């Protein structure tokens, strides 16, 4: 089976975004490759969405051993998509060639990008409320919180977070890059949220700076902890 020249082994890349107890994310999508044939794109992403490995595997004459080798690198990561369903639907095309336990584990670890945005929104609202409460206790005027990036409205995440221009060798690679880019942008919005909070000493009582939203981070750590289970 041919693998695209751009493919690389994820585990050979340096760690670009390490978070303790987190292996990272992965994107699985199906679509057309550069030759117009059905293919599976697998993107391996770190904790903050940095790509560390990418493969486009033709589904015709699928090399089962190669597929298993690639998807073994996904184990311990959470599959991400616009919904938990779309995050895992590519598995429908290949699950018959995979160990059932691996399929169950991969499906169980799915995450939806809008949930990351929603959790960020919750924290921004909480921080704003804390600023209002603090303002009532001091004589000086306290400026409202401002964030570098505006969060998309609920239901508008796809259009707001999808990269405007994606350069890819094939449609299926472009689809994977779009999801990966959206995840990276959503994580940036969280990081901007935490940076704005932590610049204000009176908001540091809410806790140490978190690299990712707490619930999202808990899912990633759970996937990693179950990797060898």
Short mmCIF file of the C-alpha atoms (twelve columns), coordinates in Angstrom:
data_MODEL
# 
_entry.id   MODEL 
# 
loop_
_atom_site.group_PDB 
_atom_site.id 
_atom_site.type_symbol 
_atom_site.label_atom_id 
_atom_site.label_alt_id 
_atom_site.label_comp_id 
_atom_site.label_asym_id 
_atom_site.label_seq_id 
_atom_site.Cartn_x 
_atom_site.Cartn_y 
_atom_site.Cartn_z 
_atom_site.pdbx_PDB_model_num 
ATOM 1   C CA . UNK A 1   0.000   0.000  0.000  1 
ATOM 2   C CA . UNK A 2   1.282   3.441  -0.846 1 
ATOM 3   C CA . UNK A 3   1.505   6.097  1.812  1 
ATOM 4   C CA . UNK A 4   1.649   9.747  0.815  1 
ATOM 5   C CA . UNK A 5   5.181   11.195 0.614  1 
ATOM 6   C CA . UNK A 6   4.175   13.823 3.152  1 
ATOM 7   C CA . UNK A 7   3.434   11.181 5.773  1 
ATOM 8   C CA . UNK A 8   5.667   11.126 8.795  1 
ATOM 9   C CA . UNK A 9   5.970   9.052  11.932 1 
ATOM 10  C CA . UNK A 10  4.486   10.929 14.850 1 
ATOM 11  C CA . UNK A 11  6.693   9.391  17.466 1 
ATOM 12  C CA . UNK A 12  9.858   10.590 15.707 1 
ATOM 13  C CA . UNK A 13  8.918   14.276 16.068 1 
ATOM 14  C CA . UNK A 14  10.064  16.324 19.061 1 
ATOM 15  C CA . UNK A 15  7.487   17.125 21.717 1 
ATOM 16  C CA . UNK A 16  6.268   20.627 20.914 1 
ATOM 17  C CA . UNK A 17  3.525   21.011 23.490 1 
ATOM 18  C CA . UNK A 18  3.918   18.839 26.547 1 
ATOM 19  C CA . UNK A 19  1.354   18.701 29.330 1 
ATOM 20  C CA . UNK A 20  1.924   16.183 32.170 1 
ATOM 21  C CA . UNK A 21  -0.311  13.138 31.870 1 
ATOM 22  C CA . UNK A 22  -1.487  14.061 28.373 1 
ATOM 23  C CA . UNK A 23  -0.586  12.297 25.147 1 
ATOM 24  C CA . UNK A 24  -2.687  14.567 22.956 1 
ATOM 25  C CA . UNK A 25  -5.336  14.513 20.245 1 
ATOM 26  C CA . UNK A 26  -5.914  12.873 16.886 1 
ATOM 27  C CA . UNK A 27  -8.055  13.590 13.837 1 
ATOM 28  C CA . UNK A 28  -9.454  10.783 11.663 1 
ATOM 29  C CA . UNK A 29  -11.380 11.617 8.492  1 
ATOM 30  C CA . UNK A 30  -12.195 9.826  5.253  1 
ATOM 31  C CA . UNK A 31  -12.423 11.350 1.788  1 
ATOM 32  C CA . UNK A 32  -10.648 11.502 -1.555 1 
ATOM 33  C CA . UNK A 33  -6.887  11.338 -1.860 1 
ATOM 34  C CA . UNK A 34  -4.808  13.071 -4.552 1 
ATOM 35  C CA . UNK A 35  -5.710  10.324 -7.042 1 
ATOM 36  C CA . UNK A 36  -9.428  10.685 -6.335 1 
ATOM 37  C CA . UNK A 37  -9.629  7.391  -4.427 1 
ATOM 38  C CA . UNK A 38  -11.193 6.772  -1.023 1 
ATOM 39  C CA . UNK A 39  -8.656  7.272  1.745  1 
ATOM 40  C CA . UNK A 40  -8.256  7.659  5.492  1 
ATOM 41  C CA . UNK A 41  -6.369  10.671 6.834  1 
ATOM 42  C CA . UNK A 42  -4.833  10.363 10.286 1 
ATOM 43  C CA . UNK A 43  -3.409  13.450 11.975 1 
ATOM 44  C CA . UNK A 44  -1.589  13.119 15.298 1 
ATOM 45  C CA . UNK A 45  -1.696  16.281 17.419 1 
ATOM 46  C CA . UNK A 46  -0.075  17.262 20.673 1 
ATOM 47  C CA . UNK A 47  -1.776  18.676 23.734 1 
ATOM 48  C CA . UNK A 48  -2.086  22.140 22.153 1 
ATOM 49  C CA . UNK A 49  -2.945  20.938 18.662 1 
ATOM 50  C CA . UNK A 50  0.552   20.897 17.142 1 
ATOM 51  C CA . UNK A 51  0.753   18.251 14.413 1 
ATOM 52  C CA . UNK A 52  3.449   15.650 15.067 1 
ATOM 53  C CA . UNK A 53  2.484   13.052 12.474 1 
ATOM 54  C CA . UNK A 54  0.263   12.704 9.400  1 
ATOM 55  C CA . UNK A 55  -0.746  9.872  7.095  1 
ATOM 56  C CA . UNK A 56  -3.117  9.456  4.158  1 
ATOM 57  C CA . UNK A 57  -3.866  5.755  3.708  1 
ATOM 58  C CA . UNK A 58  -5.745  4.534  0.598  1 
ATOM 59  C CA . UNK A 59  -8.692  2.343  1.580  1 
ATOM 60  C CA . UNK A 60  -8.470  0.194  -1.565 1 
ATOM 61  C CA . UNK A 61  -6.222  -2.771 -0.841 1 
ATOM 62  C CA . UNK A 62  -5.756  -1.517 2.670  1 
ATOM 63  C CA . UNK A 63  -2.559  -2.735 4.334  1 
ATOM 64  C CA . UNK A 64  -3.979  -3.890 7.641  1 
ATOM 65  C CA . UNK A 65  -0.641  -4.104 9.414  1 
ATOM 66  C CA . UNK A 66  0.235   -0.544 8.400  1 
ATOM 67  C CA . UNK A 67  -3.181  0.708  9.490  1 
ATOM 68  C CA . UNK A 68  -2.795  -0.970 12.883 1 
ATOM 69  C CA . UNK A 69  0.695   0.494  13.241 1 
ATOM 70  C CA . UNK A 70  -0.574  4.007  12.553 1 
ATOM 71  C CA . UNK A 71  -3.651  3.741  14.769 1 
ATOM 72  C CA . UNK A 72  -1.595  2.301  17.606 1 
ATOM 73  C CA . UNK A 73  -0.069  5.799  17.781 1 
ATOM 74  C CA . UNK A 74  -3.558  7.194  18.282 1 
ATOM 75  C CA . UNK A 75  -4.078  5.069  21.396 1 
ATOM 76  C CA . UNK A 76  -3.980  7.232  24.500 1 
ATOM 77  C CA . UNK A 77  -5.219  10.272 22.581 1 
ATOM 78  C CA . UNK A 78  -8.694  11.717 22.174 1 
ATOM 79  C CA . UNK A 79  -10.244 11.831 18.720 1 
ATOM 80  C CA . UNK A 80  -11.556 15.311 17.965 1 
ATOM 81  C CA . UNK A 81  -14.157 16.626 15.542 1 
ATOM 82  C CA . UNK A 82  -17.049 19.047 15.313 1 
ATOM 83  C CA . UNK A 83  -19.092 16.564 17.334 1 
ATOM 84  C CA . UNK A 84  -18.348 13.320 19.143 1 
ATOM 85  C CA . UNK A 85  -20.039 11.519 16.254 1 
ATOM 86  C CA . UNK A 86  -17.965 13.133 13.503 1 
ATOM 87  C CA . UNK A 87  -14.809 12.605 15.567 1 
ATOM 88  C CA . UNK A 88  -15.191 8.841  15.255 1 
ATOM 89  C CA . UNK A 89  -17.235 8.227  12.092 1 
ATOM 90  C CA . UNK A 90  -14.112 7.466  10.010 1 
ATOM 91  C CA . UNK A 91  -13.682 4.349  12.137 1 
ATOM 92  C CA . UNK A 92  -16.777 2.909  10.424 1 
ATOM 93  C CA . UNK A 93  -14.693 2.347  7.276  1 
ATOM 94  C CA . UNK A 94  -11.864 0.441  8.978  1 
ATOM 95  C CA . UNK A 95  -13.117 -1.009 12.249 1 
ATOM 96  C CA . UNK A 96  -13.508 -4.467 10.715 1 
ATOM 97  C CA . UNK A 97  -9.721  -4.663 10.321 1 
ATOM 98  C CA . UNK A 98  -8.914  -3.481 13.847 1 
ATOM 99  C CA . UNK A 99  -8.958  -5.219 17.246 1 
ATOM 100 C CA . UNK A 100 -12.388 -4.595 18.804 1 
ATOM 101 C CA . UNK A 101 -10.828 -3.367 22.053 1 
ATOM 102 C CA . UNK A 102 -8.915  -0.667 20.183 1 
ATOM 103 C CA . UNK A 103 -12.056 0.512  18.396 1 
ATOM 104 C CA . UNK A 104 -13.980 0.703  21.669 1 
ATOM 105 C CA . UNK A 105 -11.193 2.694  23.288 1 
ATOM 106 C CA . UNK A 106 -10.939 5.121  20.388 1 
ATOM 107 C CA . UNK A 107 -14.681 5.709  20.273 1 
ATOM 108 C CA . UNK A 108 -14.842 6.253  24.018 1 
ATOM 109 C CA . UNK A 109 -12.255 9.029  23.860 1 
ATOM 110 C CA . UNK A 110 -14.006 11.320 21.381 1 
ATOM 111 C CA . UNK A 111 -14.255 15.073 21.970 1 
ATOM 112 C CA . UNK A 112 -16.162 17.876 20.244 1 
ATOM 113 C CA . UNK A 113 -14.455 21.205 19.563 1 
ATOM 114 C CA . UNK A 114 -17.628 23.208 20.447 1 
ATOM 115 C CA . UNK A 115 -17.413 21.724 23.966 1 
ATOM 116 C CA . UNK A 116 -13.934 23.208 24.385 1 
ATOM 117 C CA . UNK A 117 -15.288 26.594 23.310 1 
ATOM 118 C CA . UNK A 118 -18.272 26.260 25.651 1 
ATOM 119 C CA . UNK A 119 -16.015 25.493 28.600 1 
ATOM 120 C CA . UNK A 120 -13.885 28.528 27.762 1 
ATOM 121 C CA . UNK A 121 -17.051 30.623 27.630 1 
ATOM 122 C CA . UNK A 122 -18.046 29.406 31.105 1 
ATOM 123 C CA . UNK A 123 -14.708 30.492 32.527 1 
ATOM 124 C CA . UNK A 124 -14.833 33.906 30.865 1 
ATOM 125 C CA . UNK A 125 -18.248 34.502 32.405 1 
ATOM 126 C CA . UNK A 126 -16.970 33.389 35.807 1 
ATOM 127 C CA . UNK A 127 -13.946 35.669 35.570 1 
ATOM 128 C CA . UNK A 128 -16.088 38.640 34.552 1 
ATOM 129 C CA . UNK A 129 -18.363 38.010 37.533 1 
ATOM 130 C CA . UNK A 130 -15.342 37.902 39.840 1 
ATOM 131 C CA . UNK A 131 -14.153 41.258 38.477 1 
ATOM 132 C CA . UNK A 132 -17.580 42.755 39.155 1 
ATOM 133 C CA . UNK A 133 -17.560 41.390 42.701 1 
ATOM 134 C CA . UNK A 134 -14.056 42.652 43.346 1 
ATOM 135 C CA . UNK A 135 -14.931 46.108 41.974 1 
ATOM 136 C CA . UNK A 136 -17.591 46.435 44.665 1 
ATOM 137 C CA . UNK A 137 -14.952 46.039 47.391 1 
ATOM 138 C CA . UNK A 138 -12.514 48.760 46.270 1 
ATOM 139 C CA . UNK A 139 -12.716 52.497 45.731 1 
ATOM 140 C CA . UNK A 140 -10.768 52.597 42.481 1 
ATOM 141 C CA . UNK A 141 -12.375 51.898 39.143 1 
ATOM 142 C CA . UNK A 142 -11.580 48.432 37.776 1 
ATOM 143 C CA . UNK A 143 -11.452 47.973 34.015 1 
ATOM 144 C CA . UNK A 144 -13.474 45.061 32.617 1 
ATOM 145 C CA . UNK A 145 -11.626 42.051 31.330 1 
ATOM 146 C CA . UNK A 146 -10.662 42.039 27.673 1 
ATOM 147 C CA . UNK A 147 -9.550  39.057 25.648 1 
ATOM 148 C CA . UNK A 148 -7.476  39.138 22.486 1 
ATOM 149 C CA . UNK A 149 -9.829  36.823 20.622 1 
ATOM 150 C CA . UNK A 150 -13.608 36.740 20.547 1 
ATOM 151 C CA . UNK A 151 -15.294 33.415 21.164 1 
ATOM 152 C CA . UNK A 152 -17.607 32.140 18.432 1 
ATOM 153 C CA . UNK A 153 -21.300 32.159 19.195 1 
ATOM 154 C CA . UNK A 154 -22.830 28.802 20.049 1 
ATOM 155 C CA . UNK A 155 -23.565 26.990 16.796 1 
ATOM 156 C CA . UNK A 156 -21.138 29.142 14.807 1 
ATOM 157 C CA . UNK A 157 -17.952 27.269 15.741 1 
ATOM 158 C CA . UNK A 158 -17.384 25.655 12.339 1 
ATOM 159 C CA . UNK A 159 -17.414 28.873 10.325 1 
ATOM 160 C CA . UNK A 160 -15.618 30.908 12.994 1 
ATOM 161 C CA . UNK A 161 -12.783 28.492 13.756 1 
ATOM 162 C CA . UNK A 162 -12.137 26.795 10.405 1 
ATOM 163 C CA . UNK A 163 -8.975  28.137 8.731  1 
ATOM 164 C CA . UNK A 164 -9.796  30.462 5.849  1 
ATOM 165 C CA . UNK A 165 -7.159  28.958 3.557  1 
ATOM 166 C CA . UNK A 166 -5.916  25.373 3.736  1 
ATOM 167 C CA . UNK A 167 -3.170  24.178 1.423  1 
ATOM 168 C CA . UNK A 168 -3.327  20.404 1.088  1 
ATOM 169 C CA . UNK A 169 -2.289  17.735 -1.381 1 
ATOM 170 C CA . UNK A 170 -5.749  16.142 -1.361 1 
ATOM 171 C CA . UNK A 171 -9.318  16.796 -0.203 1 
ATOM 172 C CA . UNK A 172 -9.036  14.311 2.648  1 
ATOM 173 C CA . UNK A 173 -5.833  15.940 3.881  1 
ATOM 174 C CA . UNK A 174 -7.538  19.321 3.652  1 
ATOM 175 C CA . UNK A 175 -10.418 18.058 5.780  1 
ATOM 176 C CA . UNK A 176 -8.019  16.802 8.455  1 
ATOM 177 C CA . UNK A 177 -6.059  20.064 8.404  1 
ATOM 178 C CA . UNK A 178 -9.273  22.055 8.809  1 
ATOM 179 C CA . UNK A 179 -10.262 20.200 11.980 1 
ATOM 180 C CA . UNK A 180 -6.710  20.356 13.330 1 
ATOM 181 C CA . UNK A 181 -6.530  24.085 12.658 1 
ATOM 182 C CA . UNK A 182 -9.863  24.688 14.367 1 
ATOM 183 C CA . UNK A 183 -8.727  22.766 17.436 1 
ATOM 184 C CA . UNK A 184 -5.521  24.789 17.605 1 
ATOM 185 C CA . UNK A 185 -7.454  28.070 17.391 1 
ATOM 186 C CA . UNK A 186 -9.928  26.967 20.067 1 
ATOM 187 C CA . UNK A 187 -7.020  26.133 22.375 1 
ATOM 188 C CA . UNK A 188 -5.467  29.548 21.672 1 
ATOM 189 C CA . UNK A 189 -8.714  31.172 22.793 1 
ATOM 190 C CA . UNK A 190 -8.498  29.271 26.067 1 
ATOM 191 C CA . UNK A 191 -4.875  30.304 26.558 1 
ATOM 192 C CA . UNK A 192 -5.797  33.945 25.930 1 
ATOM 193 C CA . UNK A 193 -8.501  33.570 28.572 1 
ATOM 194 C CA . UNK A 194 -6.065  32.294 31.162 1 
ATOM 195 C CA . UNK A 195 -3.433  34.898 30.304 1 
ATOM 196 C CA . UNK A 196 -5.935  37.725 30.810 1 
ATOM 197 C CA . UNK A 197 -7.075  36.250 34.127 1 
ATOM 198 C CA . UNK A 198 -3.600  35.661 35.482 1 
ATOM 199 C CA . UNK A 199 -2.487  39.220 34.769 1 
ATOM 200 C CA . UNK A 200 -4.864  40.287 37.552 1 
ATOM 201 C CA . UNK A 201 -3.553  39.229 40.975 1 
ATOM 202 C CA . UNK A 202 -7.013  39.180 42.561 1 
ATOM 203 C CA . UNK A 203 -8.133  36.554 40.013 1 
ATOM 204 C CA . UNK A 204 -5.249  34.211 40.777 1 
ATOM 205 C CA . UNK A 205 -7.230  32.933 43.758 1 
ATOM 206 C CA . UNK A 206 -9.298  31.027 41.193 1 
ATOM 207 C CA . UNK A 207 -6.345  28.685 40.777 1 
ATOM 208 C CA . UNK A 208 -3.075  28.206 38.994 1 
ATOM 209 C CA . UNK A 209 -2.979  28.869 35.273 1 
ATOM 210 C CA . UNK A 210 -4.419  25.868 33.437 1 
ATOM 211 C CA . UNK A 211 -2.950  24.804 30.064 1 
ATOM 212 C CA . UNK A 212 -6.356  23.572 28.869 1 
ATOM 213 C CA . UNK A 213 -9.965  23.788 30.105 1 
ATOM 214 C CA . UNK A 214 -10.287 21.511 33.162 1 
ATOM 215 C CA . UNK A 215 -12.939 19.150 31.785 1 
ATOM 216 C CA . UNK A 216 -11.157 18.878 28.426 1 
ATOM 217 C CA . UNK A 217 -7.861  18.237 30.203 1 
ATOM 218 C CA . UNK A 218 -9.475  15.550 32.359 1 
ATOM 219 C CA . UNK A 219 -10.663 13.699 29.237 1 
ATOM 220 C CA . UNK A 220 -7.174  13.800 27.730 1 
ATOM 221 C CA . UNK A 221 -5.620  12.496 30.931 1 
ATOM 222 C CA . UNK A 222 -8.209  9.743  31.207 1 
ATOM 223 C CA . UNK A 223 -7.419  8.610  27.651 1 
ATOM 224 C CA . UNK A 224 -3.718  8.500  28.457 1 
ATOM 225 C CA . UNK A 225 -4.252  6.627  31.723 1 
ATOM 226 C CA . UNK A 226 -6.296  3.964  29.894 1 
ATOM 227 C CA . UNK A 227 -3.772  3.558  27.070 1 
ATOM 228 C CA . UNK A 228 -2.187  0.455  28.512 1 
ATOM 229 C CA . UNK A 229 -5.390  -0.894 29.975 1 
# 
